[in-house]
Amino acid sequence: MAVRGSRYLYLARHGEAQSEDGLTGNGRRQAELLGERLRDVPLTAVHHGPLPRAAQTAALAAARLDGVPLRESEAAGDYVPYVPQAAELPEDSAERLLGFLSATTEEERVEGAALARRALDRFTGPAPGEATVHELVVTHNFLLGWLVREALSAPAWRWLGLDHANAALTVIRYTPGRPTALLVQNDMSHLPAELRWTGLPAEPRHL
């Protein structure tokens, strides 16, 4: 049997963006503070999706991580990982969820499912070898929901409704012989109050 070590997967949604073009001033500051938050973590790589808002966030965070390499990954991009059938969904929310996904083309569904499998293969599970591995993935809301769902062994459709704030931090631990552990989710403690909650639907700010 191959030797496996623990993997700590640090996940962050990109900083606040003005459009497809890139980050706002607030988004750049969020990215810098994310890097400061992770300075003492022995990261071996910062992975990011190909879109500018993820790439810029990763670069600004990595600039504070003392030489940790940046690695672009299509699997860390922005795509729909899974489109459920109506029968899989709760009756009271099925119409709303299917409406949200209705514009997804068949090509996008096939490509998204393939990328989602690649993301699970590359970023999750115990690490090869004996060493403990720490990696950061800067990505998008959909993939974050997909990976959290997988960590909790929730149904495939349950990535829907798992929203993450810009530059918030989620940490998942994969250790051989132990259940996957969601250690931190959507944590914004490294951000000042005025930079928290961006990218989310309106929620009570006292949470």
Summary of the structure (lengths in Angstrom):
residues: 207
radius of gyration: 16.8
end to end distance: 45.4
largest distance: 50.0
contacts: 674
relative contact order: 0.23
helix: 36%
strand: 21%
